[in-house]
Amino acid sequence: MHWDDGNWPEDRPITWAGWLRVAGRGVPLFVLHLVCFPALLILRVPEKWIWGYRRPITPWITQFVCISACWIMGLKRNVSGVPSPARGAYVANHSSWLDIFVLNASKRIYFVSKAEVHAWPGIGWLARGTGTVFIRRDRRDAKLQQKVFEERLAAGHHLLFFPEGTSTDNQRVLPFKTTLFAAFTTETLRDFLTIQPISVRYHAPEGEDPRFYGWWGDMDFAYGLIKVLAARRQGTVYVIYHPPLRVADYPDRKALAAACEAAVREGFSAAAR
């Protein structure tokens, strides 16, 4: 289910200068993906033969693309804290489709996404190619999800998921759903895993609605992309890496989820200033 408060910002018509900026940013962005994504898919074949789930090469391509994409768009990243190198996962609030680029730019990670994204045009294709873990948010699939997570974590993958279960308008953090946390609190994993909370908050370009980068409800991805590319100047995204939490320090998934949510909320509020 998509979050939607029924209050959408007013659509502003894009000027001719804005369309020139769309072309000036969109063409190199397209070329970047046109060159790097096929290279990633080609390299993934021998990489899989040699290392299986371990991917020592292709995540660097993904990170390069995401850093370059933020630079091409002109989006400034202000990163504080340090991504944890320990085995485990990351959790973050979800405000925008830009989160994929922003979070991949800082750390080589694999997203955990709802199964529907697999079939989305464009985004689903990129997600599949970069190793996204697709899951159904259904307790009946808990054991299957646990097995997938164990395999990916054993391969040294750092997984990132959005516990809100939906994206928002960049003005709030929704309550965290606890279902996915259960996979990390099993006897097999809990004694050596950490989960690191991350707060992500966008500051809109000067003169724009504070929700400029938000993506929620039935918003069209294509229009959202064009709107961002057309902006005369971009804003800034603040990414805060909080201290990682040892899963073994919490009695159950609800306590762990609450601690992660509290850290994300604190950083989100701090980044508003």
Buried (B, 14 or more C-beta within 10 A) or exposed (E): EEBBEEEBBEEEEBEEEBBEBBEEBBEBBEEBBEEBBEEBBEBBEEBEEEEEEEBEBBBEBBBBBBBBBBBBBBBBBEBEBEBBEEBBBBBBBBBBBBBBBBBBBBBBBBBBBBEEBBEEEEBBEBBBBBBBBBBEEEEEBBEEBBEBBBEBBEEEBBBBBBBBBBBBBBBBBBEBBBBBBBBBBBEBBBEEBBBBBBBBBBBBBEEBBBBBBBBBBEBEEEEBBBBBBBBEEBBBBBBBBBEBBBBBEBEEBBBBBBBBBBBBBBBBEEBEE
